[in-house]
Amino acid sequence: MASGLSSKRLQLLKEAVPGLSRVSVLSPLTDPNVALQIQEMEQAAGSMGLRLQNRGIRTAEDLQAAFGAAAKDGAQGVLTTIATFFILHPARVVELAAKHRLPAMYPVRDFVDSGGLMSYGPETLSLYRHTSVHVDRILRGANPADLPVEQPTTFELVINLKTAKSIGITFPQALLLRADEVIQ
C-alpha cells in the first residue's frame, strides 16, 4: 500500500503549490520498499508535468546535504517516501524543510504535528486501535498466522497553516475544504 499512495501525495503537493514543476524526493537507499514508491511517483510525475529529483539518503547526516542539493537544484517542493528512516527523524526532516523554505508532503501526520506542512496517509490512531485488537486476540490464544492481513481503510489529509504562512504558501480553498484537519 505504501506505493499506492505516492502518486496521491504528489498530486496533493502540486495542488498546494501552484506552478510546481520540480520535486525533490527523499528516499533511504537501504529500504527495499522505496523502489515501488519511486516508480509510481515517476509515472505520475510525467502526467502532472513534474520533474522528480530523487535524493538517496543513507544516514541522518545525509539529510542536510539532500535538502541543500534540493534547494540548489531548484526544487520547489519535497516529498518523503514512506520509510522507517523518516519516521525515526521527523523533527530533523521538518526542520530542514523549513530552513530551506521548501513545501513538503509527508506520509503520516506525525510530521505535521512536528511542524511539517502537510501529510496524507493512513489515520494512525485507528491503526493503533486496530493493532490492539490483534494483540488482544493473540494474548487470548489466537495463532498470529490465522489472523487476516488487513490494510488501513481510513486516510487523512492534514495541513499546517502556521507552517504554510512561515514559508509563504497560501493553500487553495478547495484543498483546505478537503483536509481532515487544519492546524492553525
Long-range contacts (C-beta under 8 A, 24 or more apart in sequence): 1-151, 1-152, 2-33, 2-36, 2-37, 2-81, 2-82, 2-107, 3-33, 3-36, 3-37, 3-39, 3-40, 4-40, 5-82, 5-107, 5-120, 5-121, 5-155, 6-37, 6-38, 6-40, 6-41, 6-44, 6-79, 6-81, 6-82, 7-40, 7-41, 7-43, 7-44, 8-120, 9-79, 9-105, 9-107, 9-120, 9-121, 10-41, 10-44, 10-45, 10-48, 10-50, 10-79, 10-105, 11-44, 11-48, 12-105, 12-118, 12-120, 12-157, 12-175, 13-77, 13-79, 13-103, 13-105, 13-118, 14-48, 14-50, 15-172, 15-174, 15-175, 16-103, 16-105, 16-117, 16-118, 16-159, 16-169, 16-171, 16-172, 16-175, 17-76, 17-77, 17-103, 17-169, 18-172, 19-76, 20-50, 20-76, 20-77, 21-49, 21-50, 21-51, 21-76, 22-50, 22-51, 22-52, 22-53, 22-73, 22-74, 22-75, 22-76, 22-77, 23-50, 23-51, 23-52, 23-53, 23-75, 23-76, 23-77, 23-78, 23-79, 24-52, 24-53, 24-55, 24-66, 24-67, 24-69, 24-70, 24-73, 24-75, 24-77, 24-78, 24-79, 24-102, 25-52, 25-53, 25-54, 25-55, 25-78, 25-79, 25-80, 25-81, 26-55, 26-57, 26-63, 26-66, 26-78, 26-79, 26-80, 26-81, 26-86, 26-93, 27-54, 27-55, 27-56, 27-57, 27-80, 27-81, 27-83, 28-56, 28-57, 28-58, 28-81, 28-83, 28-85, 28-86, 29-56, 29-57, 29-58, 30-58, 30-85, 31-81, 31-83, 31-84, 31-85, 33-81, 33-82, 33-83, 34-81, 34-83, 37-81, 37-82, 38-81, 41-79, 57-85, 60-89, 60-92, 63-89, 63-92, 63-93, 63-96, 64-96, 67-96, 67-97, 67-99, 67-100, 67-102, 68-100, 70-100, 70-102, 71-100, 71-101, 71-102, 75-102, 76-102, 76-103, 77-102, 77-103, 77-104, 77-105, 78-102, 78-103, 78-104, 78-105, 79-104, 79-105, 80-104, 80-105, 80-106, 80-107, 80-111, 81-107, 82-107, 82-108, 82-121, 86-111, 90-114, 90-116, 98-163, 98-166, 98-167, 101-167, 101-168, 102-167, 103-164, 103-167, 103-169, 109-156, 109-158, 109-181, 112-158, 112-159, 112-160, 112-163, 112-183, 113-183, 115-160, 115-162, 115-163, 116-160, 116-163, 117-159, 117-160, 117-163, 117-164, 117-167, 117-169, 118-157, 118-158, 118-159, 118-160, 119-156, 119-157, 119-158, 120-155, 120-156, 120-157, 120-158, 121-155, 121-156, 122-152, 122-154, 122-155, 122-156, 123-152, 123-154, 123-155, 123-156, 123-180, 126-152, 126-154, 127-152, 156-180, 156-181, 157-181, 158-182, 158-183, 159-183
